[in-house]
Amino acid sequence: MAGAAPRVRYMAGFRCPLGGLAASKPRVLCHEAEVFLSTGRELVYVYDQEGGLLTAAFRFPDQVWHLELLAPRRLLYALCARRGLYCLPPDRPGRSRSTSQDDGDSEDSDQPCPVIPVDPDACVLPDAALCAFTVLDSVLVTLVQGPARWKMQLFERPSPGEDARPGGQIGEVELSTYTPPAGVPGKPAAPHFLPVLCCVSPSGSRVPHDLGGSGGFSLEDALFGLLFGADATLLQSPVVLCGLPDGQLCCVILKALVTSSSAPGDPNGLVKILHHLEEPVIFIGALKTEPQAAEAAENLLPDEDVHSDCLVALGHQGRMLAIKASWDESGKLVPELREYHLPGPVLCAACGGGGLVYYSTPSDLFVVDLSRGSTPLSAEQPDEGPGGLPPMLCPASLNICSAVSLSVSPRMQEGGTELLALSAKGRLLTCTLDLETEMPGSARMTAESAGRKIKELLSGIGNISERVSFLKKAVDQRNKALTSLNEAMNVSCALLSSGAGPRPISCTTSTTWSRLQTQDVLMATCVLENRSDFSLDQGWTLCIQVLTSSRALDLDSACSAITYTIPVDRLGPGTRREVTLPLGPGEDGGLDLPVTVSCTLFYSLREVVGGALAPSDSEDPFLDECPSDVLPEQEGVCLPLSRYTVDMLQCLRFPGLAPPHTRAPSPLGPPSDPVATFLESCREPGGQPAGPTSLRAEYLPPSVASIKVSAELLRAALEDGHSGVPLCCATLQWLLAENAAVDVVRARALSSVQGVAPDGADVHLIVREVAMTDICPAGPIQAVEIQMESSSLADMCRAHHAVIGRMQTMVTEQAAQGSSAPDLRVQYLRQIHANHETLLREVQTLRDRLCTEDEASSCATAQRLLQVYRQLRHPSLVLL
């Protein structure tokens, strides 16, 4: 079957919309040498196969959804969307050609045939909700789309020679409920899949039919009675089969529907559900499957009816139902139902001779063989009873793609068949198949081919199982990523919405001195605490940035930063994580103060989302590579937690404050130079140390800076935590609040203290009360003077910077509370300000002179510059 090469002949082409014709609505009907064709748009064409040309085209007011031909009377019925049912004879005389081709952009502008506008009087049954119909010789059956249910209506057809309009309604019944498609109010929306209607008659009925057509067919009495019951058989009544878009296959006995109007009863009892395909039904047909019956059918005259022994229904996704009468194990005749799963989606289908069913998908046209698949189950009647259906179907490709409508031509060739097909591109094709050469032995499968087929199926099952496992792994990864993203969103919202209140996730920093080997190191401890209801799992990282300031004496040095990244693994609610890292001194023995420690939570989008969309498992052959534009553009999301500044006041150590029995050894300075160590060991006992720090302390006066603060301002700022404590002692305790020695300072009520800087230099803090007599005309202002002394100019500057920072914060807080300053001598303040401006200009001049003078002259300039700096560090102003 794979090697079949059908002969395909192009007949005509029709204009189609961009993207091709849609399935479900195009129709192709064949009667003798004429082909009636609808593309699902407004035109219905008539094509003459013998002449090879289009003879006419009928223009309807809207899209044509369905066509049926009543052959005995040569009447063509067309269902026009949102209009109703039209009836016209195909050989009716057309209007003049000049009146029908005035729209050059229309669908028919390139068709060499007359276009006949259909007269509105041709509408025999106007109904905007009409979705399907089928015509018998004496009755018309329609299916109407109600507000919530399908409604089947039965009309009486007029006799030949009378008006084509149907007579009165002679029956009505409601079918199953459905969900109506969304549409414009007052204008019903077109269903995506149309219902399928066809009429089934018993073999003894005298109702004429077309072989294999959608309008109707006849079944053998055995199958007819098993499917529709004794009532339909005794009444010799046609039965209407209805395939609905929801997958239901139901039937209604026409004569019972007619008598129900005169004999009221349960209307639901008239509808019988035969099966449910669970997908839209797109085709219902019947065919001969018994070999002897198929041969007899081929020898019938054209006017004789063919009684089929198998009913077929096909769903859009490829589910196929076949029903046939068969013998059970007890020798009883029962209906045999089999479901097959064919490659889909199915666009259209048709039944042919020899038990063949043709169906089309977007990629190919297939044929399956439903002829005798097994011997009769009744061993006593092997030649008299029907055989069973094949256990599985093997579709054979005909190498024709995208056929949206199929019809079996009545012009059967000897040993073959001819198909009429309308492609999605609007081409009308004929496909001639030689069944004897192209499908050898298709009715029976040899043991070798069966074994090969089983191996192929098992191999396919293995591949699908492997693919399922890989896809399941990918789905699990993406579900995990979505869960992580949801947690990240919750955490982000909780942190960003906390405002000035307590944060659900916080990071606090503290500093302590620790001795590592022979050197003292300042350590920072960051505690990450999760007080929220969420968990920090994959993708979260705690970033700690340590930013050091430029060196105090090196104006050209730049700030340096070190960032530590610590993965946060499963930090659940109520838990904490502690991280300790060194701040200094560095390899050169120096510690640049102040040091800023910034803590930030970082969520890596590329780690979480990129790992789920583009997994690193390269052995997965089934997952498509994720395009780069799907991955997040940003690396991640940063959520600042805290910012902590370490200054000189926090780093001071006070060896003299420890009790004698617990006093620790003096802090070690930076590692000494080996030459200095040798010289130190060679000096005489009792001699003075020869290091630069000692020499500076002995021969140079200490660097001093001071700042004065109003006593009233300090009392207002410190009244909460220092009530009953002398103001000078409370001020010193406040300055050293973040130092480890604050408890000793508080216990001894000290107002001055001498500590050691990280580089080993002494730093002296003195707090005393003074009176400012020249500022306020009302009298002296009581103030507190904070004085900083150190033998190291850099350490004094760092201590001065730390004190000023605390004062700025205090003044800002008190100003927000509305504190007011006393009356001041403005002229005196202006004079002090002018003096400071003069000193600042002199500083700039001296610094410029240092750049141009030689070494001998620069010493005097440097001495003067230090004196000016000393005057600036002792301002005559006070913070009020």
N, C-alpha and C positions, 0 to 999 in steps of 0.2 A: 504493500500500500504506500510505503514511503517513496517508491520509485514511480508512482503514477504521474503521467504527464498529460493532463486533459487538454483537448484542443479548445482554445478560447477564441471567440470571434467578437470583435467590437462592432456594435450595431448603430448606436447613436449616442450623442452626448447632450447633457442638459446642464444648464447653469445651476450652480449650488452656492450656498453662502460660504464665507471665509471659515475655514476649519472643517468643511465637509458637511455632508448630510447627517442629521441626527437619526439614531435608530428609533424603532417603535412606530413611526408614523408613515414612512415611505411604503408604497404598495406596488406590486407588479402582478397583474392578472393576465392570463392567456386563454383565448377562446378561438379555436381554429387557427387562422393565420394572423389574427389581430392580437396586439398586446396593448393593454390599458395600464397606464403608469402614472403614479403620483409621487412626487419628490417630497411630500410633506409641506409644500407651499401652496400657492393659490391655483396652480395650473394642473390639469389632468390631460395627458397626452394619449393619442391613439397612433400606434405604430403598426405598419403593414410589413410582416416578415417577408412575404413573397416579393413585394415591390422594393423592400429595403428603404422605406422612407416614412416620414411622419405625415399622417393624413389630416390630423386635426389636433387642436389644443383648446380645451375649455377653461375659461377663466372664472373662478369662483370668488365670492366677496371676501373670503378669509382662507386660512390654511385648511387643506383637506387632510383629515385624519384617517379615513378608512374608505375603501372601495369594495363594492360587491357587484357582481354581474348576474342578473337573472337570465340565464341563457335561453330558455324556451321563448321568452317574450322580448329578448334583446333589449333589456332595460339596464341601464347603469345607475347604481345608487352610490351616492357620495355623501360622507359625513363632513360637513363644513363646521369648523371650530366656532363656537359661540353663535352659530346661526341656526343649525338644524340639519335635517336630512333633505337632500336634493335627489331628484329622479329625472333622467333624460335619456333618450335613445341615442346610441353612439352615431347613427347615421343621419341625425337630424340635419337639415340644411343650415349652413352658417350664414352669418351676415357678411357684408362686403368686407374685404380684407383691409380696405383703407380706413375703416372705422375702428379697427381693432389693433392697429400698430402705431398709435400716436404717441406712445411713451417709449422713447428710445432707450431709456435706462431700465426698462422693466425686464423681468425674467425671460420673456419670450422674444426679445428684440432680435436675437440672432437665430431664431428657429424659422426654417423655410416652410412654414405651414400656416394656414389661417388660424387665428386666435379668435375663438368664439366666446364672447361674454355670456355667461349663464343668466338667463332671464330670472328675475325674482319670483316669477310665477312657478318656476321649477322647484321651489322649496315646498315639498309635500308635507313636511312635519317640522314646523319651526319650534325649536326648543334650545335655548342657550346652554342648558345643563346636559345635553345629550353627549354621551362619551363613547358609545358602542352600539352596534346594531347587527342583525342578521336577518336575511330575507328567505322565506319559504314561498311556495307557489301561492298559498292562500293567506298567510299571516306574516306580520312584520313584528319582530321582537327588538325592543330597544332597552338600553341600560342608561339610567339617568343618575347624575351625581346630585344627591340631595344634600341638605345641610349637614347631616351626620351619618347617613346611611345610603347605600346603593339601592336603587329602586328599578325593578324589572317591569316593563309594561308590554302588553300584547295588543296589537291592533289588527283589525281585519283588512286584508288587501282587496282591492276591487277586482272584478272579473276583467278578462281581456276585452279591450275596446272601450272600457269606461275610463273616467278620470283617474289619473295615477295617484291621487291623494288617497291615503288610507281611510277606511271607514272609522266607526267609533271604537273606543277602547273596550276590549272584551276581557281583560284580565290585568291584574297588578299584584305584585308581591315585593316586600322589602327584603334585602339581603343583609349581610353583616355590616356592622358599624365600621367607620374609618375615621381617620384624622384628616380633615380637609386641608389642602395646601393653602398657604397664605397668599392673599391677592388683594387687589384694590376693592374696597367696599362697594358692593353693588355690581361687581364684575367678577364672576368666578374665575379662579386661576386654573390654567391648563395643567392637568396632572402630568407628572414626568413620565409615567408608564400608563398606557391606556388599558382598560380591561379587554379581555379576549372573549368573544361570543361565537359559538358554533352550534349547529343543530345536528343531532344524532338520531337516526331512524333505525328501526329494526329491519331485518332483511325482507320481511313480508310486506313492508309499507310501500305504497305506490308514489311516494314523494320523490321527485327527481333530484339528483345531486350532481355535484362536480367531483370527480375523483381527486382526492388529496387537496381540495380547495379549502379555504378558511370558512366558506359558507356552510358546508355541511357534508356529511358522509353517513354511510350505513354500517352497522355492526352485525356480526353473526348473532343469531338468536341466543346462543348459549351465553356469550359474553354480555349481550344486552340485558338478558334477564338477571344475570348475577349482579350487574352494576345497578340497575334501576328498579328491580323488583318485579313481582308478578303483575302488579297493576298496569305498569307501562307496557308489559308484554301482551296482556289480555286486551288492552285498549288499542294496541298497535299505534301508540301515540309517539310522535317525535319528542325528544328530550333536548332541552337547551342546556349546554355546558357553558359555564362561566368561570373564567380564570381571572382572579382579582389581583390588583397590585400588591396586596399584602400576602399573597401566596395561596389563598384559599382556592380550591377547585370544587365547585358546587354544581348542582344540577336541579332543574325544575321540569316536571312533566307538563307538557303544554295542555293536553286535554284536561288534566286535573286543575290546571290554572284557569281554564275557561269555565269549568263547572263550578269553581269555588265562588264565583260571583253570584250564582243562583242558589248555591247551597253553602251558606256561611259556616265556617269552622275556623280552626286555628290556622292562621296564614303561615306561621312558621313551619307547620308540618308539610308545606309544599316544597320547601327548600331542603335539600339533602347535601351535606358536605362530604365529598368523596375522599379528599386528601388535603394536606397543607404542606406546600413546598417551602414555606418560610422565606420566600423571595418572590419578586414579581413574576407572574406567569406571562410569558411572551408568545407562547405557541401551544395550540392544542390540535392534534391530528390523529389519524388512524392509518393502519397499513396492514398488509398481508405478511405474515411471518412463516407460515407453513410452506415448505417447498412445493408440495403438490398444489396448494391453493394459489401460490404465486405464479406457477406455470399456467394454471387455468385462467388467472386474471389477465395474463399477457395475451391469451388467445381470445379474449372477449371482444365482441364488436363494440364500436365506439358508443353506441346508444345503450349498451347494457350496463347495469349497475355492478359495482364491485363491493362485496361485503367483507369488510376488514375484520381481522380476528385479534387486533392489538390496539389499545388506546394509548396515546403518548401525550404527555404534557412536559414542557420544558421551561425552566426558570432562567432568570437573567444571569445568575452567577454560575450556571452550569449544572444545576441539580435537575435530573431527568427522571420522570416517573413513567413506567411502562406497566400496563394492566392487561392481563390475558387470562382466559379460562384454561384451567389445567386440572389434572386429576391429583387428588391427595393419596395418601398411603392406604386409605380405606376404600379407594375406588370411587370417591365422590367428587363431583365436579365443583371446583371452588375457584374464586378469582385469585390469581397470583399477582401480587404487587411487588415490584422491585424498583429501588431507587439507585440511580447511577450518578456518579459525580464526574462531569466532563470538564475539560479546560474552558474557562470563561474569561471575560463576560460574553454571554451569547447575545448577538444582535438580532438574528432572525433564524428561521428554520423552515424546512419543508419535508414532507414525506414522499418517498418515491416507491417504485416497484422493487420486488425482491427483498422486502423487509429492511430497506435502507432509509435512514434519516440523515438529512443534510442540515448542517448548522454552521453559522458563520460567527467568527470572533473578529476583533480588530486586527489580528495578525494573520488569520488563515481561514480557509473554508475546509471543514471536516465532514467525513461521512462515517457513520457507525452502522453496523449490521445487527439487526434484531431478529434475524431468521432463526430457525429452530436451534435452540441452544442445548437441549437435552432430550432424551427419549421420554415417552410418556411414563408417568409414575405408576400407571396401572399395567402390570405385567400381563394381565389377561386380555387387554385390548391395545396391543402395541401399535396397530396400524389404524385404529379407528379414532382414538382420542388425540387431542392436541398435545404437542410437546411443550416443554417449559421455556422460560426466558433464559438467555445466556447469563452466567454468573457475573461476568464483567464485560465491559465494552472497551474495544481498542480503537480509538479514533484514527482514521487515516487522513493525512493531509492531501488536499487537492491543489495546494500552492496558489490560491487566489485569496487576496486579503481584502478586508473591509467591505464585504457585501452587506448592505443594510436591508435588502429585501430579496427573497428567493421565491421561485415558482418553478414547478416541474412542468415542462412543456408536454402537451398531449401528443406531439409528433414524436413518438417513441421510435428509436432506431433499433434494428435487430441486434439483440445482445447488448444493448446499451441504453443510455438515457440522455436527455437533453435538459439542462437547467437554464432558466432565465434569471439573471442576477443584475441588481442595480447597485453599483459601487458607491462608496462614500464621496467620490469625486464627481458623481452624477453621470456615470457611463453605464449604458445598457449593454450587457454582455450575454452571449450564449456559450455555455460550457458543455461540450459533448464528451461523455464518458463511455469507454468501452469496458463494461464491468467484467467481462470474461478474462480480459488480459490485464486489467489494472487491479483487480481484487481477486487473485487466484486463491481458492481455498479459504476465503475469508469467513465462511460459515462455520468452519471447524478449525480448531487450533491443534497442531500436532504437539506431541509430548516434548519435542526439542524446543519448539517455539514457546511453549508454555513455561518450560524451565528457564529459558532465557528471559522471558518476560518477568517471571518471579524474581530472578536474580536482579534484574533492573529495578523492580519495585523495592526489593530489600535494600539495594544500594541507595535508592532515592530516600527510603525511610531513614537509613543511617545518616545521610547528608542532612536531611531535615532535622533529625534529632541533634546532630552536632551544631547546626545553625541555631536551633532553639536554645541550646545550652549557652552559646556565645551571646545570643540576644538577651537571654535572661540575666547573664552577668552584666551586660551593658545597661539593662533596665535597672538592675539593683544599684549600679554605680550612679545612675542619674537620679534615682529616687533618693539615694544618700546625699547627693549634691543638693537636691531641692530641699531636703530636710535641713542641711547645713545652711543654705541660703536663708531659709525661713528663720532659723535661730539667729543668724547674723543680722537680719532685718529687725528682729525683736530687740536684740542687744543694742543696735544702733539707735533705734527709737527711744529706748529706755535711757541711754546716756545723753542723747541730744535734748530730751524733754525734761531732764532733771533740773535744769536751770541752776539757781544758786543753792538749792537744797542739797541734802545728802545724796551722793551718787550711788546707784545700785552696784556699780563695779568701780572700785577705787584702788589707788596705788599710793601708799604712804612711804616716805623716804626718811631715813635717819642715818646719822654718821657716828662712828666710834673709831678710836685708835686701837690698832692691834699690832702686835709685834710678830713679824715674820722673819725668822732666822735672826739676823743681827740688826734689822732695820725696823723702825716704827712706820706703819702704813696706815693712812686714813681710809677706812672702809665705809662704803655706803650700802645700806640694807634697804632694799625695795620690797614691800609686802603687797602683793596683788590679792585683793579680797573680793570674792563674788558673793554679794548679798542679794542678787536678783533671783528670779525663778527660772533662769535659763542656764544652759550649760555651754561652756567654751570648749569646743572639740577641734576637729580637723580644720586647718586653715588659719587658726588664730596664732598670733605671735606677739609677745611682749617686747617692744623695742625701747631700750634705755639709751638715751643719748647723753653723753658727758661732754659739755662744752666748756672749755677753759678760756679765760680772758687773756688778753695780750700781756706780755710781761710789763711790769710797772716801769722799769727803767729802759726798756727797749721799745721805742715808739714805732719802729718800723715792723715789728713782728705781728703776724696775723693770728687770729683765733684758730684754734684747732679743736676738732670734735672727734670723738670715738663713739661708735654706735654698737651696742650689744643687742643681739637678737636671741630671745629665749622662746622656743616653741611652747605653746600652752596646750597641754595634752589632758583632756578630760578634767577641766576645772568645773566641778558641779556646783550647784547652789549651796551656800554656806561653807565653802572650802576656801583655802588661801594657799598662795604659793610665795615662797620667800627666796629672793635672789640677792647675793652679796657680791660686790665687785669693788676693786681698788680704785681710789681716786688719786693717789700719789703718796709720796713724792716719786718723780720719775727717775730715769737713769742718771740724770744730771744732779739729782738731789733736790731740785726745786719743785714747789707746788704753786702753780699759778692760781691765785684767788682773785675774784670769786669764781667758783665752779658751779655751773648750772646743770642739774640732773632733770631731764625731761622724760616722762614715761608715756608711752603711746601704745594703744592696742592696734595691731595691723591685721586685717583680714585679707588673705590672698585669694582674689577671684580667679586668677589663672591656675592656682593649685587645685581649687575645688571644681570650678566650672570647666576649665580647660582639661582637667583630668577625666571628667565625665564625658565631655564631648569628643575629645581626642585621646582615648586611653593609650597608655604607653605599651600595652601588650601587643607587640608587633606580630605575634603568632595568630592573631584573630583575622582570618581571611574574609569574614562575612560582614564586618563593620566598615562602612564607607568612611573614607578620610574626611574629617570635618573641615570645611572651608575656613580659611583664616579669618574671614570677615564675621564669622559667627562667634569667635572667641572674644572675650571682653577686651576693650581697648585699654582700660586702666589695669595696672598691676593689682590694685586692691583698694581697700578703704582704710583710712587712718582715723582713729578716734582718740584724741588727746585725753589723758587721764589726770596728770599732775605735772607741776613744774616747781622744782625745789632748788633754792640757791644756797650754796655752802660758802660762807665768808669767813673772815679772820676771827670774828668773835666765837664762831662755833668750833674753830680748829685750835684755839688756845688751850694749852695744858698748864695746870697749876700744881707742880710737884710740892711746893711748900705748904699747900693746904691739907695734904693727906696727914693723918695721925702718925706719930713717930713709929709705932709698931707695925703700921701697914704701908709706910711710905715706900713708893716704888722708886726704882733708880731713875736718875734724870733721863729725860728723853734724849735719844740719840739724834744727832744731826745727820747731815748728809754724809755719805761715805767719804772718808778723808783720802787725800792724795798720799801715795806711799812715801814720797820725799818729806811731806809735812809730818807724817807719822815718825819717820826717822829723826828729824830735827827735834820733835817733841820729846823723844826718848833720850836725846843727848843733852837737853838743857839741864842746868844745875838745879839741885833740890831747892825749893823755895822760890825759884824764878817765876816770872810771869809767862803765861802762854804766849807763843809767838804767832798764833793764827791771825788772819785778817780781822775776824770778828772781835777777838779780844783786843787787838790794837785799836780798832775803831771805838770800842767801848771805853778804852782807857784814855785815849788822846783826843777824841772828838766829843763835843757835847751831844746829848741825845736829841733826836728830832722830835719836835713837839707840835701838836695841833690841839685845838680846843673848839668847843661849840657850846653856846649858852642857850638855855631853854627856860622859858617862863615857868616858875614854880607852880603857878596856878594851872597852866596847861598840863604839866606833868601830873598834878594831883587829880585833875579831871580824867586823865587817861588811865591812871593806875589805881583809882579808888576801889575798883571791884576786887582785885586780887591781892592788894597790898594795904589793906586798912590796918591802922595801928603800927605801921612800920615807918621809921624815919624816911624822909623823902629821898635822901641820898642813897640809903641802903636799898630802897625799893627801886630806884632808877638803875642801880648796878644789877640787881636781880633781873630786872626786865631786859637789860642789854644781854645778859648771859642766860636767858631763858632756855635756849636750845643747846647749851653747853652742859657736858656731863657734870661739871663742878658746881652747878647752880645750887644744889642742895646744901653743900658745905658753905657757900657764900650766904645763903639764907639762914642757916643755923648760927653762923658767927656774926651775923648782922654787919657785914663788912661794907665799907663805902669806898675802899680802894683795894686793888689786888694787882699782883705782879705775876704774869704768866710767861709762857715760852711759846714762840711762834714755831711753825713747822720746820723752819730752817735753823732753829736753835737760838735765835735772837730773843732778848727779853722784851716784853711789851708790858707797860705799866698803865693801868686804868685808874684814874682818880676822879671821884665825884664829890663835889663840894658845893655848898650854897654861897652865893655872892649877891651883892646888891648893885643894881644898875641905876646910877643917880642922874645921868645926863639925858635920858631918853624921854621920860614922862614929866610934864610940868607939875603934876599932882604930887610927886614925891618919888622916892626910890622904888624900883620894881624888883621884887625878890625873884631870883633866878637860880638855876642849877647849872654849874659849869662842869662839862665832861672833858677831861684832859687825857690825851693819849701820848705816851712817851715811848720811844724805842731807840736803841742804838742803830737799828736798821731803818734807813729812810723808806725802803720799799714796804717793810712790815708796818711802819707807822701809817703810811698812805693807805694800806689795805684796811687797817683798823679804823682809820678815819672814814673811809668809804663805807664800811659796814655800819658805823654809827649813824652817818648821814642817811643811809637807806632806811634805817628804822625810824629816824625822826621824820622823814618824808611821809612814811606810811601813817604815823601817828597824827601828824598835822592834817593830812587829808581826811582821816576819819573824824577828827574833832571839828574840822570845818564843815563837814557834812551835817553835824549836829547843831550847827548854827551858833558856834561860839563867836563872841565879839571881842575885838582888841580894845585896850584903853586909849585915851587921848595921848598922842605922841608929839614930840617936837619935830615938826616936818623939816625945818631948816637944818637941824642937827643931822637928821637922817640923810638929807641931800648932801651935806658936807662929807659924811662917811662914804656915801656912794661915789662922790666925786673922787675921794682919795683912793678908793678901790679901782676906779677906772684908770686913774693915773698909774697905779701899781701894775695893772694888767698891761697897759701900753709899754711900761718899762720892761716887763717880762718879755714881750715880743721883740723889743729892741735888743735886749741882751741875748736872746736866743739867735737872732740874726747875726749879731756880732761874733758869736762863738763859731759860726760857720766860716768866717773870713779871717779871723785873727790867727797868729801863730801860737805855738805852744806856750811861750813865755807870757804873752799878754792874756791868753785865755784863762789863766789861773785867777787873776783878779776879777775877770768878768764872771767866772763861775762862782766865786765867793759872793759877789754882789747879787747874783741870781738866787743863791740859796737864802740870802738875807731877805730878799723881796718875797720869796715863797713863804718864809717864816712869818712875815707880817700878814700875808694873805691867810695863813692858817689860824691867825688869832684875830678874828673880826671883832669889832666893837658892837656888833648887832646881837640881838637876842630873838629867838623864836617865840612868838606870842600866840 
